[in-house]
Amino acid sequence: MRPLAELKAGAIRGLLFDLDDTLTSEGKLTALAYGAMERLKAAGRIVVPVTGRPAGWCDHMARMWPVDAVVGENGAFYFWHDAGSGKLRRRYHDAVEVRAQKRARLAGIGEGIVREVAGCALASDQAYRETDLAIDYCEDVPALPLEAAEHIAALMRQAGLSARISSIHVNGWFGEYDKLAMTRQLLRERFGVDPDREAGAFAFAGDSPNDAPMFAFFGNSVGVANIARFAGLLGCEPRYVTQAARGAGFAELVEHLLTAR
């Protein structure tokens, strides 16, 4: 990974970014990170969180944060606030009846994983999810080793789920979509961007294995410094890395983008 200073940012018109341990720090959204996000939006850039967090959180972010849209639950949907109508708009990968069927099947799988892997638990935000199963391995439970997270992911795959490890949860869902697939759809539908031809106009920032598809696709991919935690487990590394970790690293990236213009 190259130093962030080597990222040529002059032509970048939008920033896509993970939430936990990329925008946030130790579970908190700092004034430094939020202010950086607000400055970026005020400068006319496209600002989009791309997260594994639940629909309930994404509803709030799309309505109240200085963002243009939110991709949530690892690519199950995107939400955006329509300023013209004052309404929240939602775009899902699956139809409502399909989501209901899948959600019913996920409950039993989650119970089995919690019995199998000592110390893990259903994520505290599970009740606000519409499409996926989130197993907590280090957020509200005493931190388990990454080997435990990998075991949880393996159990999910055995049950027929797609599975990704984040910095706090292991997420599983029925379907082949991911953060990248829904981000590509968002760029086409909301911003009129051809992602294959215009990927260079966007940067992506993340910190964990569930960000690997985004790292692989976007040449302007950036890891915040705490990505070192997942050395050897990412599948694809970002091209650049910040000096600072977590929200401070996010602010460092934003400053670099704004200074370049």
N, C-alpha and C positions, 0 to 999 in steps of 0.2 A: 504494500500500500504506500502511495506517495503522500508527501505532506500536502495539506490543504492549499498552501500557497501556490502550488503548481497547477491548481484548477483554473482554467481560463474561463472566467465567469461572465464576460461581457455580453454574450448573446443569450444568457439564460433568462427566460421569462417566467419561470415558475418553479416552485419548490414543493416536492412531495416528501413526506416524512412520517416515520414511525412515531408512536406516542410514548410508550413506557420505556424509560431509560434512554430515550433519544431526546424527546422534548422535556420529559419530566426528570426529576432528580430525587432518588430515594422515595418515589411515590408521590412527590409534590410537584406542582406546577409553579415554578418560581417567577417572581416579577421579571427577572432578567430574561427568561425564555419567552414568557408571554409578551413582554415588550418587544422582543426581537420579531416575533410573529406579527405583532401589530404594525411595526415599522415596515415590514416586508409587504404587507397588504396595502398599507398607505402609499407605498412606492409604486403600486400598480402591478405587482407581480401576482401570479396565480398561486394560491396557498391551499394545499390539500393534505390533511392528515390521512395516513393510510395505516390502519390499525387492526389489531385482533380484538379490540374492546367491543362491548356489546351494543346492540341497537339503542338501548336506553341512553347510554353515554353519547352515542353519535347523534341522537336527536338533539340533545343539549348543545353539543359542539356546533352542529350545523346552524342552529338558531342563534347562538349567543357569542360564538368566538369570531374573530376576524379571519374567516376562512371562506373559500369559494365553494367547497364541498367536502364531504368526509366519506372515505371508503372504510367500511367496518366489517367486523367478524371475518377477517382474513379474506375479504373479497366477495362476501355473500351479497353485498348491496353497496350503493352509494346514496347518500342523502345530500340535499342542498336546500338552502332557504331562498325562495323565490321572492325577491324584494318587490317586484311589481304587484304581486297579489298578497304579500305578507304571509304566505303559507310555506310550510315545510313540504318538500317533494321527495319521494322515495322511488328508487329504481332497484329492484331485486333481481338476482340471478334466477330464482325459482318462483313459480306461481304460489299463491297463498295456500292452496290445498296441498301442494307438494311440500312446502315448508312445514305444515302441520304434521304430515305423515312422518317426515324425517325426524322432527323434534320428539315425537312419541317414542321412536326407536332409540334415540340417543340417551334417554333417561336410564334405561336398563344397562346400557353399556357403561355409563358413568358409575353406576352403583358397583358393577363388577370390578372396575379398575380401582376404585377406592378400597375395596376389600382385598385386592391382590397386592397393591403397593402400599406398604406401611408408611404412614406419615403424610401422605397426600390427601387432598380433599377436593370436593367440588369448589370451583372458584366462587368467591363471595358475590360476584356479579352474574352468576349463572341465571338467576331469575329474570335478568333483563335481556337475555339473549333470545334471538328468534331462530337461529339456524345452526348453531354449533355447540359443542361440548367443550368446556374449559376446565382443566384439572390444574389446581394450584400446587406448585411444588416449592415455592419460596416466597410468596407474597404475604399471606396471612397464616401460613404454617411455618414451623421451624424449617430453615432451608435444607432441602435435600440435595445430594450431589447430582451433577449433570447426568450421571449414569442412570439415576432413577427417572429423570425426565425422558431419557432415551428409551427406557423400559416402558414407560407410559405410552410413548409414541408407538412403540412396537405393538403393544396391546391394542391400540386404536386401529392400526393397520390390519391386524389379524381379524378385527371385527368388521372390516370393509370400509373404514374411514380413511380419508386423507388426513394426515397429521402433520403439525408443525410445532416446533419448540420456540417459544418466545423467551424473553428475559425473566418472566414470572410464571407463565402458564404453559401447559401443553394443550393445544387446540385440535379438535377433530371434527370432521363434518363429512356428510355424504355428498360426493361430487368432485369433479376434477378442477374446479376453479381455484384461484388463489388471489393474492393481492395484485399481482401483475395483470391477470386477465380482466379484473374489474376496473383497474386503473386505465387500461387501454380503452375499455368501453366508455369510461367517463370522459377521457380526453377526446374521443371521437364525438360523442353525443352532446356534451355540454360546451366544449371549447372549439369544436371544428378542427381538431388536430389529428393528423395522420401519425400515429405513434411510430410507425416504421420509418417514416421519412423525417419526422421532427423530434425524435427522442432527445437530440442534442440541445433542444431548447429548454429542457427540464433537468433539474438535479433531484436526486433522491438521497435521503439520509436515514440510516437505520443502525441497529446494533446487535441483531440476533439472527438465528438460522431461519426464522420465518420471513426474513427480509431478502433471502438469497435470490429468489426470482427477480426481484427489483434490482438488486446489485448486478445481476447478469445482463439485464436488458438495457439499463441506463448507463451510458458511458460516463456521465457525470454523477457517479455514485460515491457517497461519502459515508464512512463509518465514524461515529463519535468514539472517543478514545477507549471507552469501556468495552468496545467490541473485542478487545484482547481476551476477554473472559471466554469467548467461544472459539479461540484459535484451534484450527483443525476440524471444526464441527460445522462450518458455515455452508459448505458445498460450493459457494462462490463468494469471494471476498470483494468488498468495495474497492474502487480504484484509488480513492483518497481517504485520508484519516485526519481528524482534528487533533489538536494538542490537548484540548480540554475534554472532559467526560460529560456525558449526559446533557442536561439543559444548558450548561455552560458551553459545551461543544456545539450545540445547536445555535446558540447566540454567536459563537465564533464563525460558524458557517454563514449565517445571515449577514454579519458584518462584512465578510469577504464578498458576498454577492452584491451588497449595496455599494461597497467601495469600488468594485469593478466598473460600475456604471458611471 
